[in-house]
């Protein structure tokens, strides 16, 4: 495959595509408008402390087969530290605890057993959780028809239909929905909850094991991917914003760079293009007549959901575990970094517009309210990262707006967590889409990786 392929965008999707294309023999040029690689999943040095922090904390699952294959190619798969089984702790007011621990049983019995003995949860709520788990397992056996049936329903309406109590929602369904779909149960389609459960809970007893990167996100994949692309004769260019695609007939013949930045106004002839940019950006690269056609025309109606991350530095360690869920709080998860903790709010529409100082104060109050060890600690500083367009918002009806890999142009393919991956907006969906885009151009079947779900 001795062709010149431009990959526009250097997040997980773009770099996964670039590495696969380089391995297939293509000469790849990666174009990234910013000065750093990583898209919406990167790390940086916090100016005051010099500490490496992520723009948003990400959890990995053992069922992330495409992601683990990509990191394996980069030589960094061992930088994900996985829990030995699905074991998640939650803290509520005053440090009151609840804990989901799934025993070593075949799927889905391991999850159902974990729900039945959910520590710190009332018996009636545990029974409701098991009823909901059984209903979800039954839907998971229904294939595409079950997904289509759930598409018009919000998660909240599906939970009500299956008798889920307020307590069951509080300790399990709401945190699960926010963490995996990045939207509230009242907003997100139940289709995507089913998609997550099918892989994470019903794909094997180890499929849902959670993992955290032992390094900053950028150190997990960006420079390693750059090295592979450049060793194969390609280039990775930062401060190189694509302004438009030059189209002749049914093909892209060149990428025009923006007048701002490096290579201002440059025309880059190409044999093919992978567009791995956010869905809100893609139409601006296309000729107007093409942007008005399917599948591009619907992208303006595909919304986005924000994430806000709070980095707090104390004079002592305060977190009770490597990561805990926070119940009854505008903060959803807390991650331990020693004297540095990271809190995350998913679907943070009511927080993303608030000022930095107000958000730091909110995070300090909430951590002190829920984590007893934080009450005697002194906050040294705080840093807030906002991602207003963190993931696609997958409300009912959004599935029809997500395009596939192919486009009306023979040599233009799409990649990104917003494409039709069968998953919500996740790292796994992004990498899967990048591999599919590369396969489409290389003429090889997609999905070369096998899901690492375990037995």
N, C-alpha and C positions, 0 to 999 in steps of 0.2 A: 504494500500500500504506500507507494512513493508519491503522496499527494501533500499539498500544503493545506492544513486545516487551521482556521482561526477558532479559538475557544474564547468567547467573550464572557468574562466573569471568572474569578479565582476563589470561589468558595468550595465547599465539599463537592458539589455537583460538577463544577467546571474542572477542578483538578483531578477528580476521578476520571472524567472523560479524557482529559489531556494525557494522563498516564497510560490509560488503555490504548489510546491512539498512538502514542509514542512507541509502546510495546509492539503495536501492529505494523510499525514501519513508517508511520506518517511523520512529516515535518510539521511540528505543531508550534503555533504562536499563541500564547495566552495573553489576553489583553485585560488588564485590571485598571479601572479608573482611579482607585485609591493608591496610596503609597505603600500599603501593606496587603498581603494575601490573607485569605480566610473568609471573605464575605461576612456573613452574620455569625460566624463561629471562629473567633480569633482571640488572641490574648495580647496584652500590652503591659508595659511597665507603669504602675501607678506613680505619678510624678513625685509625690512627697516621700513615699517610702522606698521606691524603687522595686517594690514587690511585683512579681508577674501575676496578673489577674486576668480572668476571662471576661469577655464582654457580657457573657451570660453563662451561668453554670449549666452544663449538659450532663444528663445521665445517659449511659449506654445500656443496652440489654444484650444478653448473650445470643438472642435470636437475630441480632443485626449481622446477618451473614455477609451481605455485600460490603458493609463497613469494615468488618473484620478481615475480609479478603483484601480490601484496599489497603488497610493498615499493615497486613501481612506482607503485601508487595513492597510497602515502604520500609518494612523492618521495624515497625513501632507497635505492633499489636500487643506486645507485652507491657506497654505503658498504660493499658487499661486494667485497673484493679477491680476484679469482680468479687462480689459477695459469694460465699459458697452455696447459698440457696436464697430463694426469695424470702427476705426477712426485712420488714420495714417497720420502724418505730415512729410513733406520733406523740407529740406533747400538746396538752391543752392548758387551760388556765391554771397557773400555779404549778406547772410541771406535771399535772395529771397525765398518766401515760396510757397508751393503747399500742398493741403490737400485733402485727400480722406475720406469722411464721408458718411457712408451708413445709410440711414434712416430706420425706423422701418416698413419695408414692408416684405411680404413673399419672401422667396428665389425663384428664383434668382433676383427678381425685386429689392431687396434692393441693390445688387451690381450694376446692370445696372443703377439704379437711381443715385448711388454714382459716377459712372464713368461719367454720363451725366453732373453732376454738380461739377465735380472735380475742386476744388478751385485753382486758380492760373495757370490754364492750358488753352491754346488757344482753341477756339471753334472747329477748324478742328481736333485738337488732341483728344478732348473729343468725337467727333463723331466717329473717328477711334476706340477709346477705346470701345465704345458701340458696334460697328460692331464686334470687336474681342470678346467681352464678349458674344454676341449673338451666334457667331460661336462656342465658347467654350461650352456654355450651350447646344447647339445642339449636339455637340460631346459627352457631358456627358450623354446624353440620349441613346447613341449608345452602351453602354456596352462593352464587351470584343472585339467585332469587331472594335469599334472605337479606342480602345487602340492599337490593332494590326496594324491598318492603320497608326497611328501616330508614332509607334516605329521607322520606318526608317528615320523620319524627325527630324531635329534639331528644337529647339524652334524658332531660327532665321528664318529658312525657312518657318515654319508654320506662323509666324507673317507676313513675306513678302507675303505669299499666301493670307492672309486676310487683306492686305492693311494697315498695321499698320505704322503710320508715325514715323519719328525719334523722334518727341516730345512725342508721345504716348509710345514709347519704353523707352525713358529716364525717364519718371516720374512713369511708372507703370510696364511694362512687364519686363524690365531688372532688376529692384530691386526685383520684385516678383520671378523671376527665380533664381537669385543669393541667395536670402534669403531661398528659399524652396528647391532648387535642388543643392545648393552649387557648381554651375558651370555656366559658361557664356552661354547665349542663343545660341552662335555659337557652343557649345560643347554638351549641354544636349539634350536628346531626348524629343520631345514634348509629348510623352506618359506620362511622369511624371508630366508635367505641368497640363495635364488633370486630373491625379490622385489627385493632390493637390486641383484643382478647384472643383472636384466632392465632396470632403469632406468639404473643407473650405468655398466655396462660394455657392454651390448648395445643401448642406446637411441640411440647416436650416438657418434662419436669424441670429442666434447667433453662428453658427458653427465656423465662422472665427474670433470671438472675440480673441484678443491677450492678453496674460498674461505673467508676469515676476515673477520669484521666489523672494519672499521677504527675503529669506535667501540664503546662499551659496548653490550651487548644492549638495555638499556632505551632508549638513544638511537637505536636502530635502528627502533623501532616504537611504543612505548607512548604517548608524548605526541602523536605525529602521529595515531595512531588516535583518541585522546581528542578532538583538535581537530576531526576530521571528524564524529564522533558529535555533539559539542556544537554545531557549526555547523549541523547538520541539525535542531536542536531537542531533542536527547537529553541525557542526563546520564551521567556516569561517576562513580560513588560508591565511595570507598574506606572502609575500616572499616565496611563494610555487609555483614555475613554473613547469607546466607539460612539460615533455620532449617528451613523446611518449605514445601511447595507445597500450597496449598488446592485440592482437587479437587472438582468437581461433575459427576457423570455421567462423560463421557469427555473432560473438558476441565479444564485448570488455569485457575482464575479469579483467583488471587492468590498472591503470594509473601509469606510471613511472614518478617520479619527477626528475627535473634537478639535476645534481651534484652540482650546485651552489645553495646557499640559504638554507633555513631551510628544514629539511627532505631530505637532499642531497641523491639522488639515491634511495629514498624510493619507494617501490612497494605498491600501494594502491589497494587492491581488490575491485571491484565494481560490482553491478548488472546492472547498466545503467550509461550513460554519456550524459550530455548536453554540447556540445562544443559551448561556447559563446565567442569565440576568434575572432580577426580580420580575414578576409578571406585570407589575405596573410600569416597568421601564421598556419592556419588549416592543409595544406598539410604536414608540417614538423612534425606533431604529428602522422601521419598515416604511416603504412607500405608502402614502395615505390610502390609496385604493386597496392595497393588500391588507393593511391594518384593519380595514373595514370588513374584511371577509372572515368567515370561520376558518380556523378556530380562534383567530386573534380577536374578533369583534367582541366576544364575551368577556375578555379579560378585565375590562373596566368594571364589570359587575362582581368580580371576584375580590372580596375584601381582604383585609389583613388584621391580624391580632397582635397586640404589643406584649412585650416582656420587660419588666423593670427588675434590675439586679442591684442589691445593696451590699456594698463591701464595708465592713466595720472592723476597726482595729481597736482592741482593748489592751489594758495593761496586764492581762493574764488570760489563759484559756478559759472559755465559758461553755462551749458546745458539749452536750452530753454524749454524742455519738458522731461518727463520720458524716452522717446526714440523717435528719429527722424531718418528718412532716409536722407542720404547725396547724393546729385545729382552731377554728373560730377566729382566724386572724386574716388581715389583708396581706400578710406575708404567707407564702405557702410551703416553702422548704428552707431548711437551714443546713449549711455545709460547714464542716469544721476545717479550719486551716491553722490550727494552733491558736495564737492570739488574734488571728484574723478569721472572721466568719463571713460567709456569703449567704444572704437571704434572697429568695427569688419569688416574684409574683408573676404568675401567668395570666394571660387575658386581662392585662392591667390597664384597661381603658380609663378607669377613674383615677389612676395614679400618673399616667405617662405625661400629663400636662402640668403637673404640680412642680413647684420649684425645688431645687436641690436641697436647700437647707430644711425645708419642710419634710422632705422624704427621709433625710437622715434622722431627723427627730422622731418621725413615725417609726422607723426601723429600730431605733434605740429603745423606745417605749415598749414596742411589741416583744423584742427579744427579752427585755427585763421582765415583762409580764408573764412570759411563757417559760423562760429558762432561769430557774432560781440562781444558778451560779453567776449570772450576769448582773444581779442586783447589787452586788458589792464591788463590781468591776468598774473601772473608769474608762469611758470611751475616749480614745486618743484622736481619732479622725474617722471620717466616713467619706465614701465615694459612691455615687449613683451612676449606673449605666442604663440608658433607655434605648430600647429597640422598638420604635413605633410600628415597624412593619416586620416583626420577627417571623411570623408564619402566616400562611393563608388562613383566612377565617372560613371554616367549613360548616357553615349553616346549612339547613335543608335546602336542596337545590343547587348547591355549589358544585356537586360532582359533575354535572353536565357542563360546567364552565372550565374544567381542567383539561387542557389539550394533551394529546399523546405526544410521542417522540417525533413522529413525522409531521411535515408541514406541506402545503401546496407547492413549495419550492423543493426541487429534487435533491438539492445539496444543502439544505438548511434543516437542522434538527434541534430539538429543544431539550433542555435539562434543567432541573430544579425541583425542589420539594413541592412546588405548586403544580407540577404536571401530574398527569394521571398515573400515579405510582401504585394506587391501591392502598396507600397509607396516608395518615395525616402528615402535616409538615414536620418531618423529623430528619435527623442526619441520615438515617438509613434510607429514607425515601430519596434524599438528595443524591447519595452515592449510587443507589440503584438506578436513578434516572441518568446519571453521568455514564454509567456502564452501558445502559441501553442506547444512549446517543452514540457512543463510540462503536458499539456493535452494529448499529444501523449504517454507519458510514463505512465500517470495515467489512460489512457483509457477513458478519459472524453472528451466531445466536447470542442474545443477551442472557444475563443471569448465569454466568459461568460459575459464580460462587454458589456454594451450597449453604443453606441456613445452618448456623452452628447452634442448633436448638438443644442438643444433648438428648439423653435417653430418659 
